[in-house]
Amino acid sequence: MEKQQALKILSDLIAIPSINDQEAQVADYIAQLFADYPAQVQRVRYAPGRDNLVVTIGEKGPLLGFSGHEDVVAVDSNKDWDYPPFSATIKDGKLYGRGASDMKSGLAAMIVAMLDLLNNGQPLAGRIRLLASVGEETGEYGAAQLTQAGYASDLQGLVIGEPTDLQVRVTHKGVIDYKLESLGKSVHSSQPDLGKNAILPLIEFVHQAQIVLAADNQVDSTLGKLTHVISQIQGGSQINTVPAHAWLTGNIRTIPAYSNELVMQQLDKIVQQLNASGAQLKITYSYPEPPLPTQAHTRLAQLASHVLQEQFHLSGNLTAGVGATDASEYHQVQNLPIIIVGPADGTTDHQPNEYVTVAKYLRGCQFYQALAQAFWQEF
């Protein structure tokens, strides 16, 4: 595919403001790109305006999965951007726009690779299934839906196009987001004994949670330790009133040796103990995602590393990540090797002036095509 055509596909995707609840336009655009080809295109609706898209090319042979999410994070203020966030701008070899790095460059490069394979005039030696999902930025629930519906069940390998600077990410931490609410009794601050301060049990919870989570000395040789951050806290109505309601949120990044289930059991136990002592606490969890165990030993990881080294003269390093991806959901498919490889370097994800270098994006288009061809020969 000509350079300008490949860049147009990425630019067109960036022009779609696919913040959560608006991903269907991305699905529409991708579907029309494959309209004139022998491709099976399936929509999987999550909610109105939110369509996952599954595109399969090839008739027989090894089946490789490509995965990319359609959504992007919101733009807080256009004034923080040097260029319009939803209009791709190329300047000094970089393409700027919301999603340029995370992860429309990966998604676009996968699409370009598939179209090039369909256009090269040769029968396909295998199959590719593109899984374009909704809601990755807020819980990976599009990937969860596609997994539960069986769209990943017959894959023999899966490549996720998150930004890795074309290194092969083979493991990453999981994530637990939680909210803890506390109820008390409001009275004048001059008579605190007549009330019940809703903030104090939160402070005790934080103290105990930090001790409990730090006590487990499990360390992953690649990912390191579990991390726990209290990210928000709020309570009370004014300075001279005992607060009747307060809440906090926390973010935990988990490792394979210290499971999400164990962490949540420990937090639940602290809440139960504090409630038994008179607190009124309630903890809820939002889309907990398990860590991805290392894929370094898989044929897919080794093959991707080899292709990067031999055909592109890159390091092919096997690396680890701290952020969760859709791999947390797709890993539920037994014996499915998963790697994460994308063209952007990830340094500007979720930031103003997010970008991908043009050269890396175009190299990503070439890499996905080369990997698919090598996969069909090896599997």
C-alpha positions as CSV (number, residue, x, y, z in Angstrom):
1,M,0.0,0.0,0.0
2,E,1.2,3.5,-0.8
3,K,2.5,5.5,2.2
4,Q,-0.2,8.2,1.8
5,Q,-3.0,5.6,1.7
6,A,-1.7,4.0,4.9
7,L,-1.4,7.3,6.6
8,K,-5.0,8.2,5.5
9,I,-6.4,5.1,7.2
10,L,-4.7,6.2,10.5
11,S,-5.7,9.8,10.0
12,D,-9.3,8.8,9.3
13,L,-9.4,6.7,12.5
14,I,-8.1,9.6,14.6
15,A,-10.7,11.9,13.1
16,I,-13.4,9.8,14.8
17,P,-13.7,11.0,18.4
18,S,-14.3,7.5,19.7
19,I,-14.3,8.3,23.4
20,N,-16.3,5.6,25.3
21,D,-19.9,5.3,24.1
22,Q,-18.9,6.4,20.5
23,E,-17.0,3.5,19.1
24,A,-19.6,2.4,16.5
25,Q,-18.2,4.9,14.0
26,V,-14.9,3.2,14.1
27,A,-16.6,-0.1,13.4
28,D,-18.4,1.5,10.5
29,Y,-15.2,2.8,9.0
30,I,-13.3,-0.4,9.3
31,A,-16.2,-2.4,7.8
32,Q,-16.3,-0.2,4.7
33,L,-12.6,-0.7,4.2
34,F,-13.2,-4.5,3.7
35,A,-16.5,-4.1,1.8
36,D,-15.0,-5.0,-1.6
37,Y,-12.9,-7.9,-0.4
38,P,-13.6,-11.6,0.4
39,A,-13.8,-10.9,4.1
40,Q,-16.2,-12.0,6.8
41,V,-17.3,-8.9,8.7
42,Q,-19.4,-9.4,11.9
43,R,-20.7,-6.7,14.3
44,V,-21.0,-7.6,17.9
45,R,-23.0,-4.9,19.7
46,Y,-22.2,-4.1,23.2
47,A,-24.6,-1.2,23.6
48,P,-26.2,1.4,21.3
49,G,-23.4,3.3,19.6
50,R,-20.9,0.7,20.8
51,D,-20.1,-2.0,18.3
52,N,-17.2,-4.4,18.4
53,L,-16.1,-5.6,15.0
54,V,-14.7,-9.0,13.9
55,V,-13.1,-9.2,10.4
56,T,-11.8,-12.6,9.2
57,I,-9.8,-13.0,6.0
58,G,-8.6,-16.3,4.4
59,E,-10.4,-19.5,3.8
60,K,-8.2,-22.1,5.5
61,G,-5.0,-22.7,7.3
62,P,-3.5,-21.4,10.6
63,L,-5.7,-18.7,12.2
64,L,-3.8,-15.7,13.7
65,G,-5.7,-13.0,15.7
66,F,-5.0,-9.3,15.6
67,S,-6.5,-7.2,18.4
68,G,-7.0,-3.5,18.7
69,H,-9.4,-1.3,20.7
70,E,-11.6,1.3,19.1
71,D,-11.9,3.7,22.0
72,V,-9.6,6.5,23.2
73,V,-9.4,8.5,26.4
74,A,-11.1,11.8,26.6
75,V,-9.4,15.2,25.9
76,D,-9.6,17.4,28.9
77,S,-8.9,20.6,27.1
78,N,-8.1,21.4,23.5
79,K,-6.0,24.4,24.7
80,D,-3.4,22.0,26.0
81,W,-2.8,20.6,22.5
82,D,-0.6,22.3,19.9
83,Y,-2.7,20.6,17.2
84,P,-6.4,19.6,17.0
85,P,-6.6,16.3,18.9
86,F,-9.2,14.8,16.5
87,S,-7.5,15.9,13.3
88,A,-4.3,14.1,12.5
89,T,-1.4,16.5,12.0
90,I,2.0,15.5,10.6
91,K,4.9,17.6,11.8
92,D,8.6,16.8,11.8
93,G,8.0,13.1,11.1
94,K,5.4,12.7,13.8
95,L,1.7,12.2,13.4
96,Y,-0.2,13.9,16.3
97,G,-3.8,13.2,17.4
98,R,-5.7,11.5,20.2
99,G,-5.2,7.8,19.8
100,A,-2.1,8.1,17.6
101,S,-0.2,6.1,20.1
102,D,-2.9,4.4,22.2
103,M,-3.8,2.6,20.0
104,K,-5.1,3.6,16.7
105,S,-1.7,3.4,15.1
106,G,-1.6,-0.3,16.1
107,L,-5.2,-0.9,14.9
108,A,-4.6,1.0,11.6
109,A,-1.3,-0.9,11.0
110,M,-3.1,-4.2,11.4
111,I,-5.8,-3.2,9.0
112,V,-3.2,-2.0,6.4
113,A,-1.4,-5.4,6.7
114,M,-4.6,-7.3,6.1
115,L,-5.5,-5.2,3.1
116,D,-2.0,-5.6,1.7
117,L,-2.2,-9.3,2.0
118,L,-5.6,-9.3,0.2
119,N,-4.1,-7.1,-2.5
120,N,-0.9,-8.9,-3.2
121,G,-2.4,-11.2,-5.9
122,Q,-1.5,-14.4,-4.1
123,P,-3.8,-16.9,-2.3
124,L,-3.6,-16.5,1.4
125,A,-1.7,-19.3,3.1
126,G,-3.7,-18.9,6.3
127,R,-6.3,-16.8,8.0
128,I,-6.3,-13.6,10.1
129,R,-9.1,-12.5,12.5
130,L,-9.2,-8.8,13.5
131,L,-10.9,-8.2,16.9
132,A,-11.7,-4.5,17.2
133,S,-13.1,-4.0,20.7
134,V,-15.0,-1.3,22.7
135,G,-14.3,-0.1,26.2
136,E,-10.7,-1.1,26.7
137,E,-9.8,2.1,28.5
138,T,-12.5,1.6,31.1
139,G,-12.6,-2.1,31.8
140,E,-11.8,-4.3,28.7
141,Y,-15.5,-5.2,28.5
142,G,-15.5,-5.4,24.7
143,A,-12.8,-8.0,24.8
144,A,-14.6,-9.8,27.6
145,Q,-17.7,-9.9,25.4
146,L,-15.8,-11.2,22.3
147,T,-14.1,-13.8,24.5
148,Q,-17.4,-15.0,26.0
149,A,-18.9,-15.2,22.5
150,G,-16.1,-17.5,21.3
151,Y,-14.4,-15.2,18.8
152,A,-11.0,-16.0,20.2
153,S,-11.6,-19.7,21.0
154,D,-10.2,-21.1,17.7
155,L,-7.3,-18.7,17.4
156,Q,-3.8,-20.2,17.4
157,G,-2.1,-17.0,18.4
158,L,-3.1,-13.4,19.2
159,V,-1.2,-10.2,18.7
160,I,-2.4,-7.0,20.5
161,G,-1.3,-3.8,18.9
162,E,-0.8,-1.7,22.1
163,P,2.2,0.6,21.9
164,T,5.5,-1.2,22.7
165,D,8.0,0.5,20.3
166,L,7.9,-2.8,18.3
167,Q,9.3,-4.8,21.1
168,V,7.5,-8.0,22.1
169,R,5.7,-7.6,25.4
170,V,5.1,-11.0,26.9
171,T,3.6,-10.2,30.4
172,H,2.0,-7.4,32.2
173,K,0.4,-6.6,35.6
174,G,-3.3,-6.9,36.3
175,V,-5.4,-4.2,37.8
176,I,-8.0,-3.8,40.5
177,D,-9.9,-0.5,40.9
178,Y,-12.0,-0.3,44.0
179,K,-14.2,2.3,45.8
180,L,-14.8,2.3,49.6
181,E,-17.7,4.2,51.0
182,S,-18.2,5.0,54.7
183,L,-21.4,6.2,56.5
184,G,-21.4,8.1,59.8
185,K,-23.6,10.5,61.6
186,S,-23.4,14.3,61.2
187,V,-23.3,16.6,64.2
188,H,-21.8,19.9,65.1
189,S,-18.0,19.6,65.4
190,S,-18.1,21.1,68.9
191,Q,-19.8,17.9,70.0
192,P,-18.1,15.1,68.1
193,D,-19.0,12.4,70.6
194,L,-22.6,12.7,69.6
195,G,-21.8,11.9,66.0
196,K,-19.9,9.4,64.0
197,N,-17.1,10.5,61.8
198,A,-17.3,8.7,58.4
199,I,-13.7,9.6,57.5
200,L,-12.0,7.8,60.4
201,P,-12.8,4.3,59.3
202,L,-11.3,5.1,55.8
203,I,-8.1,6.2,57.4
204,E,-7.9,2.9,59.4
205,F,-8.7,0.9,56.3
206,V,-5.9,2.6,54.4
207,H,-3.5,1.8,57.3
208,Q,-4.4,-1.8,57.5
209,A,-4.5,-2.3,53.7
210,Q,-1.0,-0.9,53.3
211,I,0.3,-3.3,55.9
212,V,-1.5,-6.4,54.6
213,L,-0.6,-5.8,51.0
214,A,3.0,-5.1,51.8
215,A,3.3,-8.1,54.0
216,D,3.2,-10.5,51.1
217,N,6.7,-10.6,49.8
218,Q,5.9,-12.2,46.4
219,V,8.0,-10.6,43.7
220,D,7.7,-11.4,40.0
221,S,11.2,-11.7,38.4
222,T,10.0,-9.5,35.6
223,L,7.1,-7.4,36.9
224,G,8.4,-6.7,40.4
225,K,5.9,-6.3,43.3
226,L,2.3,-5.5,43.6
227,T,1.6,-1.8,43.9
228,H,-1.3,0.0,45.7
229,V,-2.2,3.6,45.3
230,I,-5.0,5.5,47.1
231,S,-6.0,7.7,44.3
232,Q,-9.0,9.7,45.5
233,I,-10.5,10.6,48.9
234,Q,-13.5,12.8,49.7
235,G,-15.8,13.4,52.7
236,G,-17.7,16.0,54.7
237,S,-19.8,19.0,53.8
238,Q,-18.1,21.8,55.8
239,I,-15.3,22.4,58.3
240,N,-17.4,22.6,61.4
241,T,-19.5,19.5,60.9
242,V,-18.7,15.9,61.6
243,P,-18.9,14.1,58.2
244,A,-21.7,11.7,57.7
245,H,-20.4,10.3,54.4
246,A,-16.9,9.8,52.9
247,W,-15.3,7.7,50.2
248,L,-12.0,6.8,48.7
249,T,-10.8,4.9,45.6
250,G,-7.7,2.8,45.2
251,N,-5.8,1.3,42.2
252,I,-3.8,-1.9,42.6
253,R,-1.5,-3.4,40.0
254,T,-1.2,-7.2,40.6
255,I,1.3,-9.9,39.6
256,P,0.6,-13.5,38.7
257,A,2.0,-14.8,42.0
258,Y,-0.4,-12.5,44.0
259,S,-3.7,-13.0,42.4
260,N,-6.6,-10.6,42.1
261,E,-8.8,-13.0,44.0
262,L,-6.4,-13.1,47.0
263,V,-6.1,-9.3,47.1
264,M,-9.9,-8.8,47.1
265,Q,-10.3,-11.4,49.8
266,Q,-7.8,-9.5,52.0
267,L,-9.5,-6.2,51.4
268,D,-12.9,-7.7,52.1
269,K,-11.6,-9.1,55.3
270,I,-10.4,-5.7,56.5
271,V,-13.8,-4.2,55.7
272,Q,-15.6,-7.0,57.6
273,Q,-13.4,-6.5,60.7
274,L,-13.9,-2.8,60.7
275,N,-17.6,-3.1,60.3
276,A,-17.6,-5.6,63.2
277,S,-16.1,-2.8,65.3
278,G,-18.8,-0.3,64.4
279,A,-17.9,1.1,61.1
280,Q,-20.3,1.2,58.1
281,L,-18.1,0.5,55.1
282,K,-19.0,-0.9,51.7
283,I,-16.3,-1.8,49.1
284,T,-17.0,-2.3,45.4
285,Y,-14.7,-3.4,42.6
286,S,-14.7,-2.1,39.0
287,Y,-13.7,-4.4,36.2
288,P,-10.8,-6.2,37.9
289,E,-8.4,-7.6,35.3
290,P,-5.9,-10.4,36.0
291,P,-2.2,-10.2,35.1
292,L,-0.9,-11.8,31.9
293,P,1.4,-14.6,32.8
294,T,4.6,-14.7,30.8
295,Q,4.3,-15.8,27.2
296,A,8.1,-15.7,26.7
297,H,8.2,-19.5,26.1
298,T,5.6,-19.6,23.4
299,R,6.3,-20.2,19.7
300,L,4.4,-17.0,18.9
301,A,6.7,-14.8,21.1
302,Q,9.8,-16.4,19.7
303,L,8.6,-16.1,16.2
304,A,7.8,-12.4,16.5
305,S,11.2,-11.7,18.1
306,H,12.8,-13.6,15.2
307,V,10.9,-11.6,12.5
308,L,11.8,-8.3,14.1
309,Q,15.5,-9.3,14.3
310,E,15.9,-10.9,10.9
311,Q,13.6,-8.9,8.7
312,F,13.7,-5.5,10.4
313,H,17.0,-5.5,12.2
314,L,15.4,-4.5,15.5
315,S,16.2,-6.0,18.9
316,G,13.2,-8.2,19.2
317,N,13.4,-7.9,23.0
318,L,10.9,-9.7,25.1
319,T,9.6,-7.1,27.6
320,A,7.1,-6.6,30.4
321,G,4.4,-3.9,31.0
322,V,2.8,-2.4,34.1
323,G,-0.6,-1.5,32.4
324,A,-3.3,-4.0,31.8
325,T,-4.6,-4.7,28.3
326,D,-7.3,-6.7,26.5
327,A,-4.9,-9.7,27.0
328,S,-6.3,-10.0,30.5
329,E,-9.6,-11.1,28.9
330,Y,-8.4,-13.1,26.0
331,H,-6.1,-15.1,28.2
332,Q,-9.2,-16.9,29.5
333,V,-9.0,-18.9,26.3
334,Q,-7.0,-21.9,27.3
335,N,-3.6,-22.4,25.6
336,L,-3.9,-19.3,23.5
337,P,-0.5,-17.6,23.2
338,I,-0.7,-13.8,23.4
339,I,1.8,-11.1,22.7
340,I,1.6,-7.4,22.7
341,V,3.4,-5.5,19.9
342,G,2.6,-2.1,18.6
343,P,4.4,0.6,16.5
344,A,4.1,3.6,18.9
345,D,6.5,3.9,21.8
346,G,3.8,4.8,24.4
347,T,5.6,7.8,25.8
348,T,2.6,10.1,25.1
349,D,-0.3,7.9,25.9
350,H,-3.3,9.7,27.5
351,Q,-1.4,13.0,27.2
352,P,-1.8,16.2,25.1
353,N,0.1,16.1,21.8
354,E,-0.1,12.3,21.7
355,Y,1.8,11.1,18.7
356,V,3.4,8.2,16.7
357,T,6.3,8.6,14.4
358,V,5.4,8.1,10.8
359,A,8.4,5.8,10.2
360,K,7.4,3.5,13.1
361,Y,3.8,3.4,12.0
362,L,4.7,2.4,8.5
363,R,7.2,-0.2,9.8
364,G,4.4,-1.6,12.0
365,C,2.3,-2.1,8.9
366,Q,5.1,-4.1,7.3
367,F,5.8,-6.1,10.5
368,Y,2.2,-7.3,11.0
369,Q,2.2,-8.5,7.4
370,A,5.6,-10.3,7.8
371,L,4.5,-11.8,11.1
372,A,1.3,-13.2,9.6
373,Q,3.2,-14.8,6.7
374,A,5.8,-16.3,9.1
375,F,3.0,-17.5,11.4
376,W,1.3,-19.3,8.5
377,Q,4.5,-21.1,7.6
378,E,5.3,-22.1,11.2
379,F,1.9,-23.1,12.7
